């Protein structure tokens, strides 16, 4: 056991050192020569000071991302190897004979341990966001969001684990298939309730205050044959200086949401371009394709989890201190394997997302016929969020669900040349 912990620590330290070398010393953020001096060149819309801040902030943010994921794996492994999971299970079993109460006790304490272990990296991320002027959120507000995250995730985990481990105990070999069947309506249900139940726990949502702008947006929606009655605004200025807008939910609960920072700091034509982009997602049914993709990935993911858990127990049962897959003590192993699998498919899911975002950009420029509005919008997005215009390749494939700012501006410049848009 000591040897496994020693090698895990050593591998993690070496990994972090390699990531730091790549991000801080060897990655190149300079754009291709042929685009220097154009609207895609950061020097055309960022001052030298802003470029330096963007590079430093992005490097720190990217390092925390790449360091945090294997850190979570290490925490799961330690909980298993040190017998913490086994101890929590025995304590829950002594407290009550009811399985669902045992699960509630075990899940609560396990979630608390994992949250506490992750807190240093979460605090570091919050500190850097504040230090670089991205976050405007007070510590009390940040802590309130963290507590809300903990309560929601723990409640959902309790529900999922109660059902999942009930299936594992009843269907030893086929549990993953029945779990997948149950995950389908659960995924759709969560998509329904997120905009109206979960999101309002973090921020205030209200109809767009600027009625003239809302009328323009609804007129644009009518051109796109979208049955929209309202555009929602959210008070993100209390937490960030960044700009954003998004589509969430499905069916009658679908919402187009604008951050108040976006409304306040972008021109009308820029806001309309963003709205046209979001309408593109609606028209091309990207939310539904996303749900379908999640269901397919869940099928193969749960099958892989069942195989890998059985293999891990057969090989390291004594070290992990787990007797059977159906024990609550095996939960950290399940979370570890799921996190590993999720990370392994991140480049694929991000690639699909970038394709959809590019399609939405294309839809927006076709609907508005205003490529210049799109170009200035992306420049302001980069400026407000200190976003990397041309990130390193490894960062792009693992972190970017959207095309890079450079790629988006280059595309719009090409559209101007080809189609004669503004």
LINQUIMO-V521330 format. One record per helix or strand. SS is the DSSP state (a for helix, b for strand). FROM is the first residue (numbers start at 1). LEN is the number of residues. If there is no record, write none. Layout:
[[SS FROM LEN] [SS FROM LEN]]
//
This chain:
[[a 2 25] [a 33 3] [a 42 3] [a 48 34] [a 84 12] [a 99 33] [b 135 1] [a 139 32] [a 175 27] [b 205 3] [a 211 13] [b 232 3] [a 236 3] [b 240 1] [b 245 4] [a 251 3] [b 255 5] [a 260 6] [a 268 16] [a 286 35] [a 328 41] [a 371 15] [a 393 7] [a 405 15]]
//
